[in-house]
Structures are given as C-alpha cells and as structure tokens.
Amino acid sequence: MARRKRVAGLIVNGAVQDIDTITGWDDFPVLCARQRGQGPAIERAWPGQRHRLRRRRGKAWRHHTWRR
C-alpha cells in the first residue's frame, strides 16, 4: 500500500516480516532494527487468538472467530 501511495521508503524501529518479498523491491528501501525469520502473515488462528487474517482479492482482512 505504501508503494502504491508513492512513499519513498520505510524506517521501522522494530522487526520487519516478509523479507523475501521486500528484498525483491529495488525501488522501495526498508530500514529496520531487526528482521523476523517468519514467512508472510498467518492465515489461521492459533490457540487463544480471537482474530485471524485471511486474504481476499489481494487484501488482508480480519475474520472474527468466536470461542465458546
């Protein structure tokens, strides 16, 4: 989304995920304190999580999961 809005780059005082995707962008520099070895955002809920991310038409949206 930042690339579509013509942001010149990104500086993060923390961890960045999806390193494989970001390193493929020659026109969008990302500076971060550290990187996470994990892949893309998860698409399933783990125990104790009330929301999960799903991909729909290229966008991530929240899916609410209720526990009884």
Backbone as CSV, one residue per row, in Angstrom:
resi,resn,N_x,N_y,N_z,CA_x,CA_y,CA_z,C_x,C_y,C_z
1,MET,0.813,-1.174,0.000,0.000,0.000,0.000,0.871,1.258,0.000
2,ALA,1.947,1.230,0.748,2.835,2.393,0.782,3.458,2.637,-0.588
3,ARG,3.790,1.582,-1.294,4.376,1.752,-2.629,3.352,2.337,-3.588
4,ARG,2.093,1.934,-3.459,1.049,2.480,-4.324,0.813,3.962,-4.061
5,LYS,1.023,4.392,-2.825,0.826,5.800,-2.473,2.089,6.619,-2.694
6,ARG,3.091,6.017,-3.326,4.351,6.675,-3.707,5.179,7.139,-2.512
7,VAL,5.183,6.331,-1.458,6.070,6.589,-0.323,7.479,6.215,-0.759
8,ALA,8.471,7.016,-0.401,9.840,6.801,-0.878,10.520,5.618,-0.219
9,GLY,10.175,5.295,1.018,10.800,4.189,1.743,10.152,4.031,3.100
10,LEU,10.734,3.162,3.930,10.155,2.869,5.232,11.270,2.686,6.250
11,ILE,11.133,3.327,7.410,12.063,3.154,8.525,11.263,2.604,9.696
12,VAL,11.682,1.459,10.233,10.958,0.791,11.312,11.901,0.602,12.489
13,ASN,11.492,1.048,13.668,12.268,0.826,14.882,11.757,-0.462,15.523
14,GLY,11.981,-1.574,14.860,11.500,-2.869,15.313,11.776,-3.911,14.250
15,ALA,10.992,-4.972,14.284,11.199,-6.090,13.359,10.344,-5.936,12.106
16,VAL,10.836,-6.476,10.999,10.124,-6.492,9.731,9.964,-7.939,9.297
17,GLN,8.802,-8.256,8.771,8.482,-9.605,8.318,8.427,-9.614,6.789
18,ASP,8.321,-10.762,6.169,8.248,-10.918,4.705,9.504,-10.400,4.008
19,ILE,10.657,-10.801,4.501,11.935,-10.329,3.969,12.121,-10.723,2.505
20,ASP,11.663,-11.916,2.129,11.827,-12.359,0.740,11.126,-11.418,-0.235
21,THR,9.953,-10.965,0.128,9.209,-10.046,-0.735,9.863,-8.674,-0.774
22,ILE,10.262,-8.180,0.391,10.819,-6.827,0.480,12.156,-6.714,-0.240
23,THR,12.981,-7.746,-0.176,14.282,-7.673,-0.850,14.145,-7.659,-2.370
24,GLY,13.005,-8.071,-2.888,12.763,-8.026,-4.325,12.385,-6.647,-4.840
25,TRP,12.124,-5.714,-3.942,11.740,-4.357,-4.335,12.987,-3.488,-4.438
26,ASP,13.412,-3.172,-5.640,14.588,-2.321,-5.839,14.272,-0.842,-5.634
27,ASP,13.003,-0.465,-5.807,12.623,0.946,-5.743,12.075,1.369,-4.381
28,PHE,12.083,0.482,-3.368,11.480,0.787,-2.069,12.399,0.321,-0.946
29,PRO,13.278,1.203,-0.428,14.190,0.802,0.645,13.465,0.676,1.985
30,VAL,13.808,-0.364,2.746,13.251,-0.588,4.079,14.413,-0.727,5.053
31,LEU,14.467,0.154,6.050,15.490,0.114,7.088,14.817,-0.307,8.385
32,CYS,15.366,-1.343,9.044,14.731,-1.847,10.262,15.784,-2.240,11.287
33,ALA,15.360,-2.343,12.546,16.264,-2.713,13.629,16.610,-4.201,13.570
34,ARG,15.659,-5.023,13.200,15.890,-6.465,13.064,14.834,-7.040,12.133
35,GLN,15.031,-8.292,11.737,14.070,-8.951,10.860,13.590,-10.244,11.494
36,ARG,12.386,-10.619,11.148,11.821,-11.872,11.641,12.037,-12.946,10.590
37,GLY,12.345,-14.133,11.043,12.559,-15.232,10.121,11.281,-15.886,9.659
38,GLN,10.166,-15.407,10.159,8.877,-15.987,9.829,8.452,-15.559,8.435
39,GLY,7.602,-16.337,7.815,7.103,-16.020,6.487,6.013,-14.966,6.524
40,PRO,5.121,-14.971,5.531,4.047,-13.984,5.471,3.081,-14.099,6.646
41,ALA,2.180,-13.143,6.754,1.191,-13.149,7.832,0.403,-14.455,7.829
42,ILE,0.123,-14.964,9.011,-0.563,-16.248,9.108,-2.007,-16.123,8.647
43,GLU,-2.572,-17.226,8.209,-3.948,-17.225,7.742,-4.826,-18.146,8.568
44,ARG,-4.364,-18.579,9.724,-5.203,-19.400,10.599,-4.997,-18.942,12.033
45,ALA,-6.000,-19.179,12.854,-5.926,-18.747,14.246,-5.159,-19.774,15.070
46,TRP,-4.406,-19.304,16.052,-3.727,-20.190,16.983,-4.484,-20.154,18.302
47,PRO,-4.217,-21.069,19.231,-4.964,-21.107,20.484,-4.885,-19.776,21.237
48,GLY,-6.036,-19.271,21.634,-6.100,-18.018,22.358,-6.273,-16.794,21.479
49,GLN,-6.147,-16.953,20.184,-6.301,-15.822,19.275,-7.766,-15.675,18.896
50,ARG,-8.263,-14.466,18.924,-9.663,-14.233,18.600,-9.860,-13.810,17.154
51,HIS,-8.827,-13.352,16.505,-8.925,-12.917,15.115,-7.893,-13.654,14.281
52,ARG,-8.165,-13.800,13.034,-7.184,-14.350,12.106,-7.241,-13.539,10.820
53,LEU,-6.139,-13.520,10.127,-6.077,-12.787,8.864,-6.394,-13.728,7.720
54,ARG,-7.154,-13.257,6.781,-7.430,-14.013,5.569,-7.149,-13.111,4.379
55,ARG,-6.775,-13.723,3.294,-6.555,-12.964,2.065,-7.839,-13.035,1.242
56,ARG,-8.273,-11.887,0.773,-9.468,-11.846,-0.054,-9.249,-10.807,-1.140
57,ARG,-9.210,-11.272,-2.363,-8.988,-10.397,-3.512,-7.741,-9.539,-3.350
58,GLY,-6.676,-10.144,-2.804,-5.412,-9.449,-2.678,-5.280,-8.573,-1.450
59,LYS,-6.339,-8.477,-0.627,-6.277,-7.641,0.566,-6.402,-8.519,1.804
60,ALA,-5.750,-8.123,2.863,-5.877,-8.833,4.132,-7.036,-8.220,4.905
61,TRP,-7.875,-9.059,5.477,-8.967,-8.555,6.295,-9.113,-9.437,7.513
62,ARG,-9.704,-8.903,8.561,-9.841,-9.635,9.811,-11.080,-10.511,9.781
63,HIS,-10.921,-11.731,10.228,-12.037,-12.656,10.352,-12.194,-12.957,11.834
64,HIS,-13.366,-12.657,12.386,-13.579,-12.843,13.821,-13.944,-14.300,14.100
65,THR,-13.253,-14.942,15.008,-13.561,-16.314,15.400,-13.973,-16.310,16.864
66,TRP,-15.160,-16.767,17.122,-15.674,-16.815,18.491,-15.390,-18.162,19.109
67,ARG,-15.059,-18.142,20.375,-14.848,-19.380,21.131,-15.960,-19.509,22.149
68,ARG,-16.423,-20.734,22.360,-17.451,-20.973,23.384,-16.833,-21.541,24.617
